[in-house]
Amino acid sequence: MAKMTKAAGRRRLGEVESKAKKLFLRGFISTKDLEVITRIVTTRSKALK
């Protein structure tokens, strides 16, 4: 995979979080899974700033 810019990385993290929320609303992942994904996304997005 090609190296992403910081902006592209943040955008990609947003996409991942959005997809996780959709999966949660449809019942494919649990609340705990969603919390873990959200925590990872916020940690990584802070690191990319």
C-alpha positions as CSV (number, residue, x, y, z in Angstrom):
1,M,0.0,0.0,0.0
2,A,1.2,3.5,-0.9
3,K,2.2,5.9,1.9
4,M,-0.7,8.2,2.7
5,T,-0.5,11.9,3.6
6,K,-1.7,13.0,7.0
7,A,-4.9,14.4,5.6
8,A,-5.6,11.2,3.6
9,G,-4.9,9.1,6.8
10,R,-7.4,11.2,8.8
11,R,-10.0,10.9,6.0
12,R,-9.5,7.1,5.9
13,L,-9.9,6.9,9.7
14,G,-13.2,8.8,9.4
15,E,-14.3,6.3,6.8
16,V,-13.4,3.3,9.0
17,E,-15.3,4.8,12.0
18,S,-18.3,5.6,9.9
19,K,-18.4,2.0,8.5
20,A,-18.0,0.6,12.0
21,K,-21.0,2.7,13.2
22,K,-23.1,1.4,10.3
23,L,-22.2,-2.2,11.1
24,F,-23.1,-1.6,14.8
25,L,-26.5,-0.1,13.8
26,R,-27.2,-3.2,11.6
27,G,-26.2,-5.5,14.4
28,F,-23.0,-7.0,12.9
29,I,-20.7,-5.8,15.7
30,S,-21.1,-5.3,19.4
31,T,-21.0,-2.1,21.5
32,K,-17.6,-3.2,22.9
33,D,-16.3,-3.6,19.3
34,L,-17.5,-0.1,18.4
35,E,-15.9,1.4,21.5
36,V,-12.6,-0.2,20.7
37,I,-12.7,0.9,17.1
38,T,-13.6,4.5,18.1
39,R,-10.8,4.6,20.7
40,I,-8.2,3.4,18.1
41,V,-9.5,6.0,15.6
42,T,-9.3,8.9,18.0
43,T,-5.8,7.8,19.2
44,R,-4.5,7.5,15.6
45,S,-6.1,10.7,14.4
46,K,-4.4,12.6,17.3
47,A,-1.1,11.1,16.3
48,L,-1.6,12.3,12.7
49,K,-2.2,15.9,13.7
